[in-house]
Amino acid sequence: MQRGMMSPNGGEVQVADLSSALQDAIGTLAVSTVDNADGTGTATIQLKDAAGNNLSQRGLVRVWTSGRAGADMGAPVAIAVGFSVAGGTEIEEVTADADRIVLSEADGSLSIDPVDDGQDGTLWVMAEYAGIVVSASVAITGT
């Protein structure tokens, strides 16, 4: 007979209980972008658990753009016009107009609006939470 792990209160810890507990402890992000068709874009970021469910909690997220000449997963490069926190609370501007540390809203979301460098084309937005980096491109039009 195989025995489970004992919990501090003497009951056995079931595999399903441990899996559920770990699911919320391993966080990731989802990044989505939209072209505002006015020469700017918006990036929306949501904290997620390991199963892809939204995490309703605050978290520190680093968000940056690799600039016009940058690439997916590129280093922070300033963009000419704007890179501002619209949802969440900016904690620190690491690199002017390129890189921010942001505290998410209580529902785990934050947004960067505008993402704007004054011309049409593609910009990359990256976000990092708990050591995991994700990215999305925004194709800006309407300048």
Phi and psi in degrees as a GROMACS rama.xvg file:
@    title "Ramachandran Plot"
@    xaxis  label "Phi"
@    yaxis  label "Psi"
@TYPE xy
-89.6959  136.1  GLN-2
-105.847  147.821  ARG-3
-84.2697  174.587  GLY-4
-72.1255  148.051  MET-5
-90.7714  137.305  MET-6
-88.4901  165.032  SER-7
-57.8377  -26.9635  PRO-8
-91.1222  8.39084  ASN-9
95.4959  -13.6959  GLY-10
-85.2764  160.654  GLY-11
-78.9561  144.45  GLU-12
-90.244  119.816  VAL-13
-82.4671  151.058  GLN-14
-57.0588  -41.6839  VAL-15
-61.5936  -39.0152  ALA-16
-64.4022  -44.3916  ASP-17
-65.3899  -41.6869  LEU-18
-61.7387  -44.3572  SER-19
-64.2057  -40.6382  SER-20
-64.8856  -42.583  ALA-21
-70.7122  -32.2958  LEU-22
-54.9701  -43.0812  GLN-23
-79.0027  -20.5103  ASP-24
-84.2138  -18.0228  ALA-25
-104.421  102.77  ILE-26
-96.844  156.732  GLY-27
-146.677  -171.19  THR-28
-134.749  157.039  LEU-29
-123.433  131.294  ALA-30
-117.642  127.18  VAL-31
-126.798  149.145  SER-32
-129.359  158.239  THR-33
-142.917  140.352  VAL-34
-83.3173  121.161  ASP-35
-79.6315  -1.83698  ASN-36
59.2915  20.8175  ALA-37
-126.63  19.6863  ASP-38
91.1893  5.39691  GLY-39
-130.251  166.055  THR-40
-131.801  169.07  GLY-41
-130.855  137.503  THR-42
-114.732  128.112  ALA-43
-114.827  132.522  THR-44
-124.747  136.805  ILE-45
-130.172  128.776  GLN-46
-69.1743  136.756  LEU-47
-129.738  156.744  LYS-48
-90.5702  -179.557  ASP-49
-62.0203  -22.6844  ALA-50
-93.6196  1.9191  ALA-51
88.8091  8.26109  GLY-52
-82.4136  145.813  ASN-53
-61.3879  135.852  ASN-54
-94.6003  122.684  LEU-55
-93.7289  75.7619  SER-56
-157.957  161.564  GLN-57
-83.3064  146.029  ARG-58
-151.736  150.369  GLY-59
-85.4506  124.748  LEU-60
-126.313  132.518  VAL-61
-94.6901  129.255  ARG-62
-127.312  133.96  VAL-63
-149.586  164.793  TRP-64
-119.001  148.308  THR-65
-94.3755  8.53296  SER-66
76.8111  175.943  GLY-67
-59.7702  -44.3315  ARG-68
-87.5383  0.336222  ALA-69
-77.0519  -175.308  GLY-70
-141.277  170.867  ALA-71
-54.278  129.337  ASP-72
66.0581  23.997  MET-73
-75.4109  167.945  GLY-74
-72.3078  157.035  ALA-75
-60.5656  130.363  PRO-76
-136.187  129.678  VAL-77
-61.5195  143.84  ALA-78
-108.743  148.171  ILE-79
-65.6801  -37.6806  ALA-80
-101.292  -54.6575  VAL-81
-164.038  147.817  GLY-82
-154.901  88.7202  PHE-83
-122.582  146.609  SER-84
-79.807  123.792  VAL-85
-108.987  -29.6384  ALA-86
-130.327  131.687  GLY-87
101.763  -177.474  GLY-88
-122.369  121.695  THR-89
-69.1607  125.494  GLU-90
-94.9997  -41.7814  ILE-91
-153.533  140.252  GLU-92
-97.7282  107.336  GLU-93
-77.6931  -49.8712  VAL-94
-126.926  124.552  THR-95
-52.0376  130.396  ALA-96
56.1631  27.2549  ASP-97
-145.723  -36.0641  ALA-98
-143.111  123.616  ASP-99
-131.95  149.054  ARG-100
-103.809  125.314  ILE-101
-128.806  136.406  VAL-102
-90.374  122.064  LEU-103
-66.3395  166.116  SER-104
-67.5652  169.921  GLU-105
-61.937  -24.1868  ALA-106
-88.0067  7.48013  ASP-107
84.2352  9.44506  GLY-108
-107.264  158.17  SER-109
-155.62  163.042  LEU-110
-145.081  151.145  SER-111
-115.578  117.818  ILE-112
-156.19  114.974  ASP-113
-93.2671  157.912  PRO-114
-105.806  107.76  VAL-115
-152.036  126.433  ASP-116
-124.545  19.24  ASP-117
82.3988  9.74721  GLY-118
-152.32  157.39  GLN-119
-70.0892  152.893  ASP-120
139.373  -173.609  GLY-121
-100.76  132.326  THR-122
-119.582  150.286  LEU-123
-106.509  136.892  TRP-124
-118.916  127.662  VAL-125
-114.817  151.414  MET-126
-140.049  143.178  ALA-127
-128.768  132.335  GLU-128
-141.668  125.836  TYR-129
54.3461  35.8133  ALA-130
84.8185  -2.84184  GLY-131
-102.011  126.939  ILE-132
-108.943  132.988  VAL-133
-127.685  161.743  VAL-134
-145  163.291  SER-135
-154.135  148.394  ALA-136
-99.7675  152.873  SER-137
-128.528  122.046  VAL-138
-92.8363  103.089  ALA-139
-87.1968  133.417  ILE-140
-134.68  166.166  THR-141
95.9233  10.7518  GLY-142
